[in-house]
């Protein structure tokens, strides 16, 4: 039985052509007795073909995805596609407006609320609508992320794991079609409440990304993201196949990496100011000094040394200097040895 939701939209998902509008969720804060939260929504449809869901802004401090999806919904001619695009460029709209990872309305990280709750807080209602209404219409899902304001991550396309071998092959093929500089398998330490984990459970071909971060818009990552989205749409048959770039590497030559569970993360053991010893992209070894945390108001106290827990590529590191215990300071990716074909 479908869960009942109060959300409504002015978009007709079955209509051909281009529509831009909003998903409305009733919201009654102190400032507005009978208001709604308006979430941007667009549908571009032409002819027959797969339905691809494009989502950005799940975290409001990750900018490349919303920028690229805004360009697509403004510029794409419906006659150039075969199929349907459902575009949610700023899904966590209150967080996007404030440039925050979490929603200023209810304090929740949207990417830890799936499958949501249609009777819950605003963030839970949004993720419930995506789970209950949007995913069932889709064949594929692209979720565009970056490291946000707290992490800088090497631009990469992300494989969401699945236990179904055929589904895994579909996901890998679509992620490789994105043609990012890196392809990384990420299971979020087994976290099942994310949009991509829920998309996989719904049976959709699923592609994630990490496009830079640090609270900025990376021009290099933006370029990768623009081309990557179109590459995946061509792979799925929605857009014509692009001309092969001489810069593209054959799939067999690409590095496929994974985050190796807890050993791939280095967390701050104490409060202070974080200093990295290595730039992103460095090959590192387990036990090697990674950086340190300084105690600026207790200068006689030696800094705490951080060490890597795995051999691999330095894939992500913390951007703000100040840390508290448990903050993620480093992420290391190691070669992926699973089945890709």
C-alpha positions in Angstrom: 0.0 0.0 0.0 1.3 3.4 -1.0 2.1 5.8 1.8 -0.2 8.8 1.9 1.5 12.2 1.2 0.3 15.8 1.3 2.8 16.8 -1.4 1.5 18.1 -4.7 2.9 19.4 -8.0 1.9 21.5 -11.0 3.9 19.2 -13.2 2.2 16.5 -15.4 4.8 13.7 -15.5 3.1 12.1 -18.6 3.1 15.3 -20.8 5.5 15.6 -23.7 7.8 18.6 -24.1 9.4 20.7 -21.4 7.8 21.7 -18.1 9.3 23.6 -15.2 7.6 24.1 -11.9 7.6 22.9 -8.3 6.9 20.2 -5.9 4.9 21.7 -3.0 4.9 20.4 0.5 2.5 22.0 3.0 4.6 23.7 5.7 3.3 25.8 8.6 6.1 27.5 10.5 5.7 30.5 12.8 6.0 32.9 9.9 3.5 31.3 7.6 0.2 29.6 8.7 -0.8 28.0 5.4 2.4 28.0 3.3 4.3 25.4 1.3 7.9 24.5 0.8 8.6 24.7 -3.0 11.1 22.3 -4.5 12.2 23.1 -8.1 11.1 20.3 -10.5 11.3 20.0 -14.3 10.3 17.3 -16.8 11.6 17.1 -20.3 10.0 14.3 -22.4 10.0 13.3 -26.0 9.0 10.1 -27.8 9.7 6.8 -26.2 12.7 5.8 -24.1 13.9 5.4 -20.6 13.1 7.7 -17.7 16.2 9.2 -16.1 16.0 11.0 -12.7 18.6 13.7 -12.3 19.1 15.0 -8.7 21.3 17.7 -7.2 21.4 19.7 -4.0 20.8 16.8 -1.7 23.4 18.7 0.4 23.0 22.5 0.0 26.8 23.2 0.1 27.5 21.1 -3.0 27.2 23.3 -6.0 28.4 21.7 -9.2 25.3 19.4 -9.6 22.7 22.1 -9.2 24.6 24.3 -11.6 24.7 21.6 -14.3 21.1 20.5 -13.8 20.0 24.2 -14.1 21.8 24.5 -17.4 20.2 21.3 -18.7 16.6 22.3 -17.8 17.1 25.7 -19.3 19.0 24.8 -22.5 18.0 21.2 -23.5 15.7 21.1 -26.5 13.1 18.3 -25.9 13.4 17.3 -29.6 17.0 16.3 -29.0 16.1 13.5 -26.6 14.3 10.1 -26.6 12.7 9.4 -23.3 12.0 11.4 -20.2 14.2 13.4 -17.8 12.8 14.2 -14.3 15.1 16.9 -12.9 15.4 17.8 -9.3 18.2 20.4 -9.2 17.8 21.6 -5.6 16.0 18.8 -3.9 16.9 19.9 -0.4 15.8 23.4 -1.2 16.1 25.0 2.3 19.7 23.7 2.6 20.5 24.9 -0.9 19.2 28.4 -0.1 21.5 28.6 3.0 24.5 26.7 1.6 24.4 24.1 4.3 24.8 20.4 4.4 21.8 19.9 6.6 18.4 21.5 6.4 18.0 24.7 8.5 14.3 23.8 8.9 14.7 20.5 10.8 18.5 20.0 11.1 18.5 16.8 9.1 21.0 15.5 6.6 18.7 14.5 3.8 21.0 11.8 2.6 20.5 10.0 5.9 16.7 10.1 5.8 15.7 7.7 3.0 13.2 6.1 2.5 11.7 9.1 4.4 8.4 9.6 6.1 5.4 11.3 4.5 4.2 12.3 7.9 7.6 13.4 9.2 9.6 16.6 9.0 10.1 18.5 5.8 13.3 16.7 4.9 11.7 13.3 5.6 8.6 14.2 3.5 10.9 15.2 0.6 12.8 11.9 0.7 9.5 10.0 1.1 8.1 11.6 -2.1 11.3 10.8 -4.0 11.1 7.2 -2.8 7.4 6.6 -3.3 6.6 8.7 -6.4 9.8 9.6 -8.3 11.8 6.4 -8.1 8.9 4.2 -9.3 8.7 6.2 -12.5 12.4 5.9 -13.2 14.8 3.5 -15.0 18.0 5.3 -13.9 19.1 7.7 -11.3 22.0 10.2 -11.3 22.8 11.8 -7.9 25.3 14.6 -8.2 27.4 15.3 -5.1 30.6 17.0 -4.1 32.6 17.0 -0.9 30.6 20.1 0.3 32.1 22.6 2.7 33.9 20.1 4.9 35.8 17.9 2.4 37.7 18.3 -0.8 37.4 15.1 -2.9 39.1 14.2 -6.2 36.4 14.5 -9.0 35.0 11.0 -9.4 32.0 8.9 -10.4 30.6 6.6 -7.7 29.4 3.0 -7.9 26.7 2.2 -5.3 27.2 -1.5 -4.4 24.4 -4.0 -4.9 24.2 -7.8 -4.3 22.5 -8.5 -7.6 25.3 -9.2 -10.2 23.3 -8.0 -13.2 22.3 -4.8 -11.4 25.9 -4.3 -10.4 27.0 -4.6 -14.1 24.4 -2.0 -15.1 25.6 0.4 -12.4 29.3 -0.1 -13.3 28.6 0.4 -17.0 26.7 3.6 -16.4 29.4 4.9 -14.0 32.2 4.1 -16.5 30.2 5.9 -19.2 30.3 9.1 -17.0 34.0 9.0 -17.8 35.2 10.8 -14.7 39.0 11.0 -13.9 38.3 8.4 -11.1 35.7 5.7 -10.5 35.2 4.7 -6.9 33.0 2.1 -5.2 31.6 3.7 -2.1 29.3 1.9 0.4 29.2 4.7 3.0 30.2 2.2 5.7 27.1 0.2 5.0 24.7 3.2 5.3 21.3 2.3 3.8 19.5 5.6 4.3 21.1 7.4 1.3 19.4 8.3 -2.0 21.6 6.0 -4.1 21.2 3.0 -1.7 17.4 3.5 -1.9 17.6 3.9 -5.7 19.4 0.6 -6.0 16.8 -1.1 -3.8 14.2 0.3 -6.2 16.0 -1.4 -9.1 17.3 1.7 -10.8 20.6 1.9 -12.7 22.4 4.2 -10.3 25.3 6.7 -10.7 26.7 8.9 -8.0 29.4 11.6 -8.2 31.8 13.5 -6.0 32.8 16.7 -7.7 35.4 18.6 -5.7 34.1 20.4 -2.7 35.7 22.8 -0.1 32.7 25.1 -0.3 33.7 26.3 -3.8 32.7 25.8 -7.4 35.5 23.9 -9.1 35.9 24.8 -12.7 37.6 21.5 -13.5 34.9 19.5 -11.6 32.2 21.5 -13.3 33.6 20.6 -16.7 33.7 16.9 -15.7 30.2 17.0 -14.4 28.7 18.7 -17.5 30.2 16.2 -19.9 29.6 13.3 -17.6 25.9 13.8 -17.3 25.6 13.9 -21.1 27.7 10.9 -21.4 25.4 8.9 -19.1 22.3 10.1 -20.9 23.9 9.0 -24.2 24.8 5.6 -22.7 21.2 5.2 -21.6 19.9 6.1 -25.1 18.3 9.4 -24.1 20.8 11.5 -26.0 22.7 10.7 -29.2 26.2 9.2 -28.6 28.8 11.9 -28.2 31.9 12.0 -30.4 34.8 10.2 -28.7 37.4 12.5 -27.2 41.0 11.7 -27.6 41.3 12.4 -23.8 39.0 9.6 -22.9 40.5 6.4 -21.7 39.2 3.0 -22.7 37.2 1.5 -19.8 39.9 -1.2 -19.2 42.6 1.4 -18.6 40.7 3.4 -16.0 41.6 3.1 -12.3 38.7 1.6 -10.4 39.0 2.3 -6.6 37.0 1.7 -3.5 36.9 3.0 0.1 38.0 0.0 2.1 35.7 0.4 5.1 36.9 2.0 8.4 40.6 1.7 7.5 40.0 4.2 4.7 39.0 7.0 7.0 41.2 9.0 9.4 39.2 10.8 12.1 40.3 13.6 14.4 41.0 12.3 17.9 40.9 15.7 19.6 39.8 19.3 19.1 42.2 21.7 17.4 43.4 22.9 14.0 44.1 20.3 11.4 47.2 20.3 9.2 47.7 17.8 6.3 51.1 16.6 5.4 50.1 15.5 1.8 48.2 16.9 -1.2 45.3 15.1 -2.7 46.3 12.4 -5.2 49.3 11.3 -3.1 49.9 7.5 -2.8 50.2 6.8 0.9 50.8 3.8 3.2 49.2 2.4 6.3 51.0 3.7 9.4 52.5 6.7 7.6 52.0 10.1 9.2 49.1 11.8 7.6 48.9 15.1 9.4 48.4 16.6 12.8 46.0 18.5 15.0 47.4 21.6 16.7 46.3 23.0 20.1 46.6 26.7 19.5 45.4 27.8 22.9 47.7 25.3 24.7 51.0 25.9 22.8 53.1 23.8 25.2 51.1 20.7 24.3 52.5 18.8 21.3 50.2 18.3 18.3 48.4 15.0 17.8 49.8 13.0 14.9 47.3 11.3 12.6 48.3 8.2 10.6 46.8 6.5 7.6 45.1 3.1 8.2 45.4 1.8 4.6 47.7 1.8 1.6 46.2 3.7 -1.3 45.4 7.0 -2.9 44.7 10.1 -0.8 41.2 10.7 -2.2 39.7 13.3 0.2 40.7 15.5 3.0 39.1 18.0 5.3 38.9 21.6 4.1 38.2 23.7 7.2 41.1 23.8 9.6 39.2 23.5 12.9 38.2 20.0 13.9 36.5 18.3 16.9 36.8 14.6 17.8 35.2 12.4 15.1 35.6 14.9 12.2 36.7 13.1 9.0 40.2 14.4 8.1 41.3 12.0 5.4 39.8 9.4 3.0 42.0 6.8 1.3 40.9 4.8 -1.7 42.4 1.5 -2.6 42.3 -0.6 -5.8 39.0 -2.3 -6.4 39.3 -6.0 -7.0 35.7 -7.0 -7.5 33.9 -8.0 -10.7 33.3 -5.2 -13.2 31.9 -6.9 -16.2 
